Amino acid sequence: MASQTRLQPGDHGDEVAVTLPDLTLSANLAVPDAARGLVVFAHGTGSDRHSRRNNHVARVFGDHGLATLVLDLLSAEEQNAAAAGLAGPDVRAQGDRVAMVCDWVRAGERIAPLPIGLFGASTGAAAVLFAAAARPHDVAAVVSRGGRVDLVGDALAEVRCPVQLVVGELDRVVAEANHAAAPRFGGGAQVVEIGGATHLFAEPGTLDQVAERASDWFERHLGAG
């Protein structure tokens, strides 16, 4: 069952239904003219496709000529269970869903030819890394924002595409975990620390820095030219 929430003020793109083998996910899709690539977003625990931060980043990506698909990774029932503390994040299962979303993109028409990048925040970053490991021929680049790379384990070595790990300078536990994980990626990883930022990048200007660094990364690795 898909999320029952509809587009809200601040959402970027148009609502679409992403039909997977076992469920349908709600998502917001935005495709600028002459899009050079598509970035699929996965949110962290407790968030959804209406995330103000992710939609802000998606809007910046659109300004750089990148299409965006901002997902609800969980059904309405799963979101309710997570909010009630009845179920923790199963990032491997969520990674399987992101991988199936890549299959859905390739099976379509409008966005099927676009190179795919993945953008994940917090636990959503772990999910997109599992997906990148599972779809090495489809995923061209990944950006992790404050990512829980410690949840990915040995699958990091199976991620063959270029990865950018963006962390807040003041988010020391996550930053140190990202620095420690970087050498374990099969395709290499670049750690970027945003000065003065904590885990949510709520400090003035810090999220804009994330968006610009990530835009540059995707432009470089999704066939810009």
N, C-alpha and C positions, 0 to 999 in steps of 0.2 A: 504493500500500500504506500502511495506517495504521500509526502508531506501535504497537509491541507492548507498551509499558508500560501498566499499569493504574493505577487509583487508588492513591495513596500517602498515608500519614499527612500531614495538613496540607493536602491538596487540598480545595477548596471546591466542593461540588456533586456531581452524578452524572455518570458517564461517558456520553457520547453519541457517535454517529458522524455526522459532517457530510459528507454525500455530495455531491461536486462532479462536474462533467462528466468530469474526467480522473483523479480520485483521491478517496480518502476520508480525511478528517482526524479525529483523535481530539480530543475536547474535554471539558471539565467544565462542565456547565450547572447553575445554581442559580436557582430562581424563587421568590422570597418571595410570600406572600399579598398580593394587591392591588398587584403590582409596577407601578411607574409608568414604567418604561423598561428597556431591555436594553443592557448595555455589553459589547461584544466586545473581548477582549484579544488583543494581538499582542506576543509577547516579542521580546527582542533576540537577537542572534547568540550561540550557545552556551547558550541557555536553552530551556525547553520549558514545557508546561502545568503541570508540577509545581513551577515557580518559587515559592520560598517568598515572595518579595516580591509577586509578582502575586497569589498566593492570599490573602495578608494583605490587600492592597488590595481584592480581590474580596469578602472577608468583611465589610469595613467598608462597602462599597457595599450589600451585602445588609442590613446593619443600617439603612441609609437607604432601604430599600424598592426597591432596584434589582436586577433580574435580571442575571446575569453569565454569559458564555460565554468560558471561558479556553481558547485554542486551542493545538494543535500545528500551526504553520504548515508544517512540513516533514514529509515521510514519514520512516520509519525509515532508509531508504537515504540520503536527503538529509542527515539528522542525522549519520549516520556519516561521510559525505563531508566535511561541514563540520567535524566534530570532528578529522578526519585532516588538515585543511588542504587538501583536494583541491578545494574549491569555496568561493568567497566569497559573501557575501549578495547575492542579486539582489532588491533591495527593490521594484523595479517589478513583478517577477513575483509577489512575495509580496503586493503591493498588489492585484494582479488576483485573488489567492485570497481576500483579505479582502472584496473587492467581491462575489465569488461567494458567500461566506458570508452576506453581506447578502441576496442573492437566496434562499439556502436558508432564512433566517429568514422572509422574506416568503412563501415557498411552504408553510410549515408551518401549524400550527393553534394550538398552545398559546401561542407567543410572537410570532406573526405581527403582531398589532395593536400591539405595543409600539414606541414611538419608539426608534430605534437611536442609541447613542453608541459611539464607538471610543476605546480606551485603548491606547496603544502606548509601549513602553519602548525607548530607544536606537535600534537599526536598525528595530525593530518600529514605532516612531513614524513613520518614513519610510513604511513599508508602509501604515499606516492613513491617512496623509495622501494617498497615491496613491489609496486606496480612496474616501476622502471626495470627492476630485476626480472620480472616475469615477461615483459614485452620489450626486449632489447632492440628489436628491429623497428619498433614503432615510436619509442620515446627518444627524442633527440637531445633533450636537456632537462635538468631539474633545478629548481630553486627551493631551498628550505628556509623558512622564517622562524627563528627560535625553535628549531626542530628537535624532537625527541629521538635523535639518532641512536640513542642507547637501546631503543626498543627493537632495532632492526637486526642486530646480531650479525651472524655470518653472511646474511644476504647482502651486506654492504659490498662484498667482493664481487657480487653478481651484477652490480649496477655499472654498466659499461659506458653510459653517456656522461658528458661533463656535468658536474654538480657544483652549485654555489651554495654555501652554508652561511646564511646571514644571521648574526647573533647580536644581541645587545651587549655593549661593553660592561654594563653593570649586572647583567644576568650571568653571574660567574659560574654557577653550576652547569648551566646549559652550554655556555661558551666553552668551558673546559672539556665537556663531553664531545662537543663538535670538533675541537682541535685534536683531541685524542683519536677520534674516528676518521678524520680526513685521510690519513695514509692507507686506510683499509678499503677505500673505494676502488673498484676495478678499473674505472675510467678516469680516476683523478677527481679531486675536490678542492675547491678554493674556499677558505674561510674568510668572511668579511665581518669585521666588528664595527658596529655603528656607535660612535662615541656618545656617551651620556644616556644611552637607551637601556631600559629594563626589558623584561620578557615580552610585554605587550606593545612595546614601541609607542607608548602613549605620550611620551615627551614631545614638545613642539618640534616639528620638522623631521623627527626621526623616521616616521613611517614614509615620508616623501623620499628620504634617502634610500630606504629599502626598495621602494617602487622604482626609482631611477637606476639603482644598481642592478636590480632584477631585469628591468627592461633592456639594459645594455647587454646583459648575459644572454637573454633570449634572442635579441637581434643578432648577436654574434653567432649563435649556435642553431638557429632555426632557418638558416639559409638566406639571411638578409643580404641584399647586394644590389 
